[in-house]
Amino acid sequence: MSIAGEDVDAVRGVIATTPGLALANIYLPEEATDMFNKDGPPPVFGFQLYFDELAEMEAALAPSGHLQALAAPGMLSSIAGSRPTQQAMCVRAFPVDDAGVKTSGLPCSYLVHYPGPAEDMNSWLYHYVTHHPQLMRGFPGIRHIEVLSRLDWCGSLPWPRVDHMQRNRVMFDSPAALTHALQSPARLEMRADYKTFPPFSGGSRHFPMSTEAVHPLPRTTGK
């Protein structure tokens, strides 16, 4: 299954005109090779919206909010048999040595989620954010690092919610650059740190996705 270009265009149009939106990403499946993880085909489509304030996100997700257009009849018709899910999370960004994307195409993100649970969520998260992003910074060509953790939120989109304990996103110039990083010594360091994580269950899932940045369009006001 793949999504039609007109469906992507429709979602892009809704997202770009969302009140309060700071930035968004649209994700489509890519291919990259990890020396450790083989988690099967990536999702057929995804998007991630950033808001500076929780209230702005909740307003967009309200029963009459702007983002209800994403669930309107006929929207995403080319992937009508898929099962969309949603989750709101807090984003922690971490430094990289060179954030400048150098590509004529779209950069490639490695999207990771840990369904959980951890035996002690505080110990898990503290270990993770004080160890793993620092090792991620050692990946050659890495352009972006973020770690996302759960929060409670109000929203009325009619899609099932998931409650993953954590998600991550790292970004590179291309699928080839991601594959190069995933074969580097930094990947071995990441694997060694993985073995020191506080106890958790649920495993982890890793998916390469092309990443299109969507910037909010200027809003016009009438006289």
N, C-alpha and C positions, 0 to 999 in steps of 0.2 A: 504493500500500500504506500502511496506517495500523495502528497498534497498538491493540488493544482495551484498554478501561479496566481490565478485570480483570487483564490482564497487567501493566499499570503498577502496580496495587495489589500484585500478588504480588512484583514486584521491590522495591517500596518496603518491603514487610514483611521481605524478606531483608536488604536494606541496613541498615535501621534497627536490626536486632538483631545486626549484625556486631561481634564483640569487637574492641576497640581502635579503632573508627571515631571520628574527630574530627568529621566533617561529610561530607555528600554532596550532590550536585545531580542531579536528574533533568531531562533535556532532551527537549523535544518540538518539532517544527518550527514555525517562525513565518515571517512575511514582513516584509522591510524592504528599502529601496532604497539601494544604494551608488552614488555617482556614477561609480565606476571598476570595481567588481567585479560580475560576473554569473556566479556559479559553479553555477547550476542549483539544483534542489531540495535542501533540507537532508536530512540523515539522518532516517530515520523514528523514531529513538529513540536515546537515549544516556544514560549516567550517569557521574558522576565521583565517586570516593571519595577522601577525604583521611584520611591517617594521620600521626600525629606521628613515628612510628618505622617504618623500613623493615621491621624484624623483625615488627611487628604486621601489616603488609600481607602479608608473605610467609606468615605463619601462617594468615591468612584465605584465602590462595590455595593452600595446601598440598593434597596429594591428598585429605586428609580434612578440609580446612578449611571454614569456614562458607560461603564464597562458591561452593563447588561446587554449591550449591542452585540457582544461576542457570543452570546447564547441565543441570539435571535434565530427564528426559523430560516433555514437556507444558508446560514453562516457555516463555514467549514464543511460544506456538503460533500466535498471530494474525499473526506476522511470520516464520513458519518458513522462508520462501523467501529471507530476507535473509542477508547475510554479516556476522556480527558480527566485530569485531576488538578488540584490546586493546593497551594500552601503559601501562607505569608510568613516571612522570616526576617530576622535582624541581620544586617550585613556588616561584617568586619572586613575592611580592606587592609592589605599589607603591602609594604614597599617592594618594588623591584628595581633592578639597576638601570634598566632602559625600558620605559613604557611606550616608546614610540613604535607604532605598528608600521612595518615595512613590507607592504604587499600590494600588488595591483588587483588582487581579488579580495575575498573576505577572510578575516582571521579565523582561527579555529580554537574553540574552547574545549576543555576536557571537563565535562560535568560529572560530578561525583555525588552520590548520596549514601548516607548511612541510615538505614531505617531504624536501628536500635531495637531495644533499649540498651543503655549502659547500666551497670549495677549502681554506679554513683555518677550522676550526670555532671555534678560540679567537678569531680576529679577528672572525668573524661574531657570536658571542655577545657579546663585549665591546662591539662597536659597538651592537648591538641594545639591550642592557640599559642602556647609558649615554646613549641618544638617544631611542629610540622611546617607551618608557613616559612619558617626560617630556612628549612631544608629545600622547600619548593623554590626559594629565591635562587638556589644554585643551579636550577635547570637552565641549560643554554637557550637563549632566545626567549625567555619568559617575559610576557608583557603585562600580565595582570594576575593578582592573587586575591581571592576573597573566600571567607568562611562564613557560612550562614547558619544561624541557630534559631530554634523555635520561638514563637510568640503566640499569644492568643489574639484573635482578631474577630471583628464583626464583618460579615459579608454575605451577600445573597445570590452570588452566582450559583446556578443549579448543578454544579459539578461536584463529584465526590471530593472530600478533603482527605489529604494524607497528613501524617504527623511524623515525618522523618526527624530524627533527633538532630541531624546535621546535613548540610550540603556544602560542597566546595565548588569553586570554579577557578581554573587557571587558563590563561589564553596565550596563544602563540600566533605567529604570522600566517601559518598554513598547516594543513594536515601533515605535510612532510616535516615541518619544523616541530610539530608535536611528537611525531614518531621519533625524530632524532633525539628529542629530550627524554622520551620514555625508554631509550636505549642507552642513556648516558650514566656515568657513575652516580649522578645525583639520584637517579631512580633506585639504585642499590641502597643509598643512604636512607631514602624514604621507606624502603621495605624494611630495613633494620629498625627504624623508629616505629613502624607499624607493629612490630612484634613486642614493643614495650608499652602499647596502649593499655590503659586501665580496662578491666574486663567489660566486654559488651557482646551483644548478640545481634543477629540480623545481617552480618556481613556488610559488604559495600558493593556499589555498582558504578561503573565508569563508562561514559559515552562521549565520543568525539562529535562535536556539532559546529557547523559553520555559524558565524556570529555576525549578524547585521545590527549595527547600532541604529536606533530610532530616536531621533531628537524631537522634543515637543514642538509642534507648530505654534507660531505666535497666535494668540487669541485676539479676535477682533471684537470690538464692542460697538453697538449702535449708538446713535446720538440720542 
